[in-house]
Amino acid sequence: MAVGESVQRLEARRRWLVRLSLAGVIFTALVVLVGAWTRLVDAGLGCPDWPGCYGALVVPNADRALAHSPTVPLESAKAWVEMVHRYLASLLGLLVIILIVVGARWRREVAYPWRISLGLLVVILMQGAFGAFTVTLKLWPQVVTLHLLGGLSVMVLFLWLHLRLRRFRPGDPWRVSPRPLTPLWRLALALLVAQLALGGWTSSNYAGIACQGFPTCNGQWWPSMDWSEGFHLTQTVGPNYLHGQLHAEARSAIQVGHRLGALALGLGLLLLAVRYRDATSMRRWLALLGGTFGAQLALGIANVLAWLPLWLALLHTAGAVALVAAMTLALWHWRWSSVTQGAAAPQAGNSVTKEEWAHV
């Protein structure tokens, strides 16, 4: 009875880890969207310091703010938006710590994703540093773009951890290696990362409506553009980058670059769909990936045609989050599809059944 109860307690703990990791995925998506909202309403510098706001842990009154930073007038609404984003990001870090503490008892088991848990903590800490640099470097586009990519990386790690935890069974004496990445998958992933970076660069340089109209840009298929200035990565910092500092031709180059990135990503995903069109286990996930990309493409076009309304711009960020999640799920199921089909099923005498291992 005692052994049975112990097994039940371990299984209950594993299920809690599964739920917590899923909560981390959802919560990270929320934090990314709140961060996008913070940027879209020009609240990124709502607090001139970090981690507090005018030297306080909550938004102070105007007199205290004036005493702390006489040259930076308090805008209470923007300051609260910025602080809410920081509070949520802090809670996300706390969630990672809880996951590590709860799962620490299995850290020596080969099948437990302990390294992913630790890697998640490292990335969260780096995100905190990027959050600080976003403020201290006055919305420098390089930092803002890396901050966005870091947030999406946190979500991917949470999702990968969740999927690994669903497969994990305490006491597994064996490990199965998934498929290695093929050049085509590497290409698709590289194109996705590049397009996300281009999206962040477009947003942080306020180039979202640098081109009027679609598919042309300002009435031309190839308008006058300054590529060297638009993608100059060593420009000086400050005094601040609110509303951007680039001239029109540089912003047009960024917008056109983002459009070309979308075209390249679409072609890469099309190649994936053609390559695995006969893989029944992948149809659902590739359809999800293609559908998400199509929706995101439509949102991008709508933002240009509608002149970037706040709600539609936020929905475009949500589309990027969904696209990253769809790519992660498609990649996961492709890497493990040979296992779930029995190509690497457990041998007789192992304590984990094929059905348990195939459970996703």
N, C-alpha and C positions, 0 to 999 in steps of 0.2 A: 504493500500500500504506500509506504514511504517513497519507494522508487517511482511509483506511478504518479504520486503527487508532485515529486520533483520534476518529472518529465512535463507534467501539466504546467508547472510554474515556468519552466524554461520556454515552453511553447507560447505561453501567455506573454512572456517578455519579448519573444521574437515578434509576435503579432503587434505589440506596442511599437516596436522599432519600425515595422512596416507602415503602421499608421502615422507615426511621427515623420518618417521620411516623405510620405505622400503629403502630409501637411506642409513640410518644408518646400515641396515643389510649388504648391498653391500659394503659400505665403511669399515665396521669392518672386513669383509672377506679380503678386500684388505690390511688393516693394519696387519692382522695376517700373510698374505703371505709375505708382506714386512719384517715383523719381522723374518719370517723363512729364507728369503733370506739374511738378515743381519747376522743371525747365520751361515748359510751355507757358506758364503764367509769370515767367521772369522772376521766380522766387529763389533761384539758385544762390543769390547773394543776399537773401533776406536777413541772414545773420552774418555779420562781417568776420566772425571768429569761429573756431571749432575746438572742442566738441560742444561748447556751450553757445549761448546766444547773448551777445553783449555781456559776456562774463557770467551769465546765469544759466542754470539748467532748464529753466522755462523762460518763455518770452517775457522780459521785464516791462515795466511801464516806461513812458517816454522820458521821464526825468533820469532814471537810471541808465537808460540807453544813451542818452545825451552825455552823461558823465563818463561813460565807458568809451564811446566813439563819437566825439563831437562833430566829426566830418561826415558821418554816415547816419542820416536821419532814419528813425525807426518807421518801418511800414509794417504794422502789426500783423495784417493778414498774410503778407508774404513770409514774415518771420515764422508764423505758426505753420504754414505749409512746409517750410524747410525743416522745422523741428519735428513735425509729425513724421516726415521721411526718416529723420535720424532715429527717432524712437522705434519705428518699425524695423529699421535695419539692425538696431541693437537687440531687439527681440529675436530676430533671425539668428544672430550670433549665439544667443542663449539657447535656442533650439538645437544648434549644432553641438554645443557643449553637452546638453542632455543626451543626445544620441550617442556621443562618445562615452559618456559615463555609463549609460545603460548597456551598451554593447561591449564594454571593456572586458567582461568575463570571457568572451569568445575571441579575443584579439590574437590568440596563438593558433586558432583553428584555420586550416588552409582555405576552407571554403568561405570564411567570413570576410566581408569587404572592409577590413580594418584600415587598410591604406587609403581607401576612398574616403572614409570618415575623417582621417587625419588630413588628407588633401583638401577636403571641404573646409576644415577649420583654417588651414593656411590661406585659402582663397578668400574666405570671409575676412580674415585679418588684412589681407591686401586690399580688399574692397574698402575697409575702413580707412586705410591710408589714402586711397584714391579719393574717397569722400572728403578727407581733410585737404588734399591737394586741390580739389575742385574749388574750394573756398579760398585757400591761401594763394593760389595761382590765378584767381579771378576768372574762372570759367575758361581756362586755356583749352582750346579744342582737343589737343592731344590727350589731355587728362580726362576730359568729359567723354571722349570716345572710348578710351580704355575703361572708364568706369561703367559704361553701358555694356561693353563686352564682358567685363568681370561679373556684372549682375546676371547676365545670361549664362555664364559659365557656372555660377553657383546653382542656377536652376537645373542645368544639365547634370551636375554632380549629384544633386538631390534626387533627380529622376533615375540616374544610373544606380545610385545606392538603393533606392526603393526597389528597382527591378532585381538587383542582386539579393536583397533581403528576402524577397518573395521566393527565391530559389533556395535560400539557405535553410538547412536543417541542422540543428545542433548535433554534433557527433559524427558528421560526414567524414568518413576515413579516406575519401578520394576527391580528386579534382578533375574536372573536364575542361579542356581548353576550347574556347570558341574559335570560329573561323578568323584567320588574319584578314586585315583590310586589303582589298584589291586596289589596283591603281584607279579604277573607276570610282570606287567609294571615296578614295582619298581626294580625287578631283572634285567630287560633289561637295565634300566637306570643306575643302579649301575655297571653293566658290561661294559657299554659304557664309563662311567667316569673312571673306573679302566683302561680300555684299552687306553684311551687318556692319562692318567697319565703315563702309561707304555711307550707309544710312546714318550712323552716328556722326560721321564727319559732315554730312549734309546738314544735319540738325544743329550741331554745335557751331557751325559757321553761318547759320541762318540762311541757308541756300534752298530751302524747301520750295519757294516760289520764285526762284531766280529765272526760271523759264515759264513764260506764259504759253499755254496751249500744249496739246499732246496730239500726235506724236512729235510734232515739230517743237522747236524751242524758239520762242519769240518770232514765230513765223518763218523760221529757217530750219532746214535739216541739219546744217552744221554752222551754227552762229559764231560770231566772234567770241573767242574764249581765251583766257589766260591760264593755261594748265600749270605753268611753273609757280605762279603765285597761289593758285587755288589749292595746290597740293604741296605747298612749302611747309615742311615739318620742323623747321628750326627758327621760326620767327620769334621775336622777343615777346615777353609776357607783359601784359598790362597796358594802361592802368587797370582795365578790365575788359572782358570780351563780351559783355552783355550787348546783344543785338549785332555782334560781329564787327569786324574791321576791314573786311575784304571789299574790293570794288566789284562792280556788276559783272565784268567779264570773268573774273576769278570765280565768282559764285555760279555763273552759268556753267563753267567747266566742271565744277563739283556736281551740279545737278545732272549734267549730261553723263558724267562718269557713273553716277548712281544708276541712271537708266541703262547704260551699257552693262553694268554689273548685273542688273536684273535680267537682261537678255542672256548673258552668259550663264547665270544660274539656271534659268529656265531650260536652256539647251542641255546643261549637265543633268538636270532631273529627267529630261526627256530620254537621254541616253540610258539612265538607270531603268526607266520604265520599259524601254525596248529590250534591254539586256535581260531583265528578269520577268518578261511578259508571260513566260510559261511556268513560273514558280508559283504554284497555288498558295503556298504559305506566305507569300509576299504581296499578293495582289491587294489585300485590304490596306496594308501599311503604305504601299506606294501610291494607292489611290488617295489615302489621307494626306500624304505628303504633296501630291500634285494638286489636290483640291485646296489645301492650305496656301500653297504658292499662288494659285490662281486668284484666291480671295485677296491675298496680300497685294498682288499686282493691281487688282481692281481698286483697292483702297489707295494705293499710291497714285494712280491716275486720277481718282476722284479728288484727292487732296490738291493736285495741281489745278484741276478744272474749277474747283470750288474755292480756290485761294486759301487753302490751309485753315479751315475752321478748327477751333480748339478740340471739339469732340471727335472730329474725323482724324485729326493728327494723333490723338490719344489712341483711337481705334487702330491706326496704322502701327503704332508701337505694340499694341496687343497682338496684331497679326504677326509681327516679328517674333514675339514670344511663342505664339502657337506654331510658327514655322520651325523654330528651333526644337520645340517639343516633338513635333511630327518627325523631323529628321532623326532625332535621338531614338524614338520608338522604332522607326524603320530600320535604322542601323542595328539596334539591339536584336530585333527579330531575325534580321538576316544573319547576324553572327551566330545566333543560337539555333537557327532553323535545322541545321544538320543534326544537332543533339536531340531536338524535340521529335525529329523523324526517326530517331533510333540509331543514327550512325555512330553515336558514342554512348550507347546505353550502358548502365552499370553491369559489371560481370556478376555471375552467381556468387553469393556469399556476402556481397556488400550490404550494408545496413539500409541503404536508400533505394527505393524502387524506381524503375524507369518512369512510372506515372508521377511520382513525387517530383523527380527532377524535371520533368517536362512541364510541370505546373507553372504557368506564367500569369 
